[in-house]
Amino acid sequence: MGQDVDRRAFSRRDRQHYRAKVQSCLDALAEMLRSHPFAHDEPMTGIEVELNLVDETLSPSLSGKAVLEAIGSADFQSELGRWNMELNLPPRPLPGDQWRHLEHQLLDELAVAGAKARDCGSRLAVIGILPTLRRDDLVLDSLSADERYRMLNEQMLSVRGEPIRLDITGDDPSGRHALAPDRLSADFDSIAPEAACTSMQLHLQVHPDEFGGYWNAAQCVSGVQLAVGANSPFLLGARLWAETRIPLFEQSCDVRTPELRNQGVRPRVWFGERWITSILDLFEENTRYFPALMPVTEDTDPQADVEAGRVPGLDELKLHNGTIWRWNRPVYDVANGEPHVRVENRVLPAGPTAVDMVANALFFYGLLRALTDAERPLWSTMSFEAVEENFTTAARHGLEGPLYWPGSGWIRPDELVLRKLLPQAAEGLTRFGVTGPVIDRYLSVIEQRCALRRTGASWQVDAVAALEARGADRHRALRGMLDRYLESSEANEPVHAWALPA
């Protein structure tokens, strides 16, 4: 959805033409996969971090445009909400100590953006869901003025034909937290609730021949990622899931009516339903199952480009892919005249700190390499349904919900990570050529998070519970928690070491 669009109304003929162009792009991609060389600068990575802006009362600040203009860097872009923006760090290789440098770059970029935000009367908040959001913030006027977002809102509401409904019920089966879970049920007349989700997106460029294995591996580890990286327990004052971003994003982007859901029509925010062997499997599913949301076509002929030896942009295929929000999404792109494919991992929330985010990223990359290099792929011993159940369980309960893992049965996520997955991640990073000190620094963050059973989500819940125990109501407790969160986040102290309010 980063592509610019400039049309607001579409005819039936537009939709027919767009469908034909998407199919033509798909055919061109199939031919390229058979005969065209792809870039293979393995292992190239990329990272995107979505950010929030708050005012002096820690409420959302609709100053995104002014802050972006003050920053004046192409690395920062607008996002759906006027209180959001996105940082896109340049691609970099994995080997050596590159990701130690990335942590420093991330800190530098956030420091510059934070200073410019302060000049505009705002402050950066790197968190999965801004806990001080209120219903009055999630309205049409809070959407960014970018034409593509306005058009997306119109098209999604037109297809749905009724308000966006959120219905999320919290749960705490362990009873470990002092704060009781809540239920949130509300209707909205725009897709603004989607803007409440701020995530960290990880990219890994792979050779097309290896894409299927890497995507399957990413699906396998998505539940573990959520369990150890959860950072979104509050929405509109309610304590809900450990990673409330998951149901929030699924429901705020759901263009199906209840009747279509009952018929089994697939959602546009989708985990998937099967293991794959090729990136083409996913693009074919996109074409087969999902109608166009924004049927904008370009005056190009992708098949003619392939026949002439040119690299096609596949604009329609990419635009269509951008309106289907898989948690692990396929990406086709062209850089420096060379085509390449990437796995885009969209599972994790933003925050809590730069060091936490780099640790989450390297844990993910290391596990992917270990699982794809395994003599017997994990996905050959695990059903797709079990992986999807792990994903939902982890989103609901974080470290409290047991996951299924071949060879271990049902096991708590922190135990699974400490006993089995950390050594595998370390081995995978070693195979990628990452240096020992870098591996030790960042995987030790994951280790301590699991040993102390402290994630961003659990810290937020416990901090609010402590403030409420001192007499604060929910509104004041959330602000007090967020104030402490921002101070620790800016200090880049890993979340497992954060103190709770005394």
Salt bridges, closest charged atoms under 4 A:
ASP4 OD1 - ARG148 NH1 3.51
ASP14 OD2 - ARG7 NH2 3.13
GLU31 OE1 - ARG34 NH2 2.77
GLU42 OE1 - HIS40 NE2 3.81
GLU48 OE2 - HIS203 NE2 2.55
ASP97 OD1 - HIS101 NE2 3.39
GLU103 OE1 - ARG100 NH1 3.21
GLU103 OE2 - ARG441 NH2 2.96
ASP146 OD2 - ARG148 NH1 3.62
GLU147 OE2 - ARG8 NH1 2.46
GLU154 OE2 - ARG8 NH2 2.21
ASP167 OD2 - ARG183 NH2 2.78
ASP171 OD2 - HIS397 NE2 3.94
ASP172 OD2 - ARG239 NH1 3.68
ASP182 OD2 - ARG474 NH1 3.24
ASP187 OD1 - ARG165 NE 2.67
ASP209 OD2 - HIS207 ND1 3.60
GLU243 OE2 - ARG245 NH1 2.88
ASP254 OD1 - ARG256 NE 2.90
ASP254 OD2 - ARG261 NH1 3.68
GLU273 OE1 - ARG266 NE 3.15
GLU285 OE2 - ARG274 NE 2.63
GLU285 OE1 - ARG326 NH2 2.93
ASP305 OD1 - ARG310 NH2 2.94
GLU316 OE2 - LYS21 NZ 2.95
ASP333 OD1 - LYS318 NZ 3.33
ASP333 OD2 - ARG342 NH1 3.79
GLU344 OE2 - HIS203 NE2 3.77
GLU344 OE1 - ARG329 NE 3.13
GLU344 OE2 - ARG346 NH1 3.28
ASP356 OD1 - ARG449 NH2 3.02
ASP373 OD2 - ARG369 NE 2.66
ASP373 OD2 - ARG431 NH1 3.25
GLU400 OE2 - ARG176 NE 2.71
GLU400 OE2 - ARG453 NH2 3.42
ASP414 OD2 - ARG412 NH2 2.89
ASP414 OD2 - ARG453 NE 3.19
GLU415 OE2 - ARG412 NH2 3.77
GLU415 OE1 - ARG419 NH2 3.83
GLU427 OE2 - ARG431 NE 3.00
ASP462 OD1 - HIS177 ND1 2.82
ASP462 OD2 - ARG454 NH1 2.88
GLU468 OE2 - ARG474 NE 2.46
ASP473 OD1 - ARG476 NE 3.66
ASP483 OD1 - ARG123 NH1 3.78
GLU490 OE2 - ARG123 NE 3.05
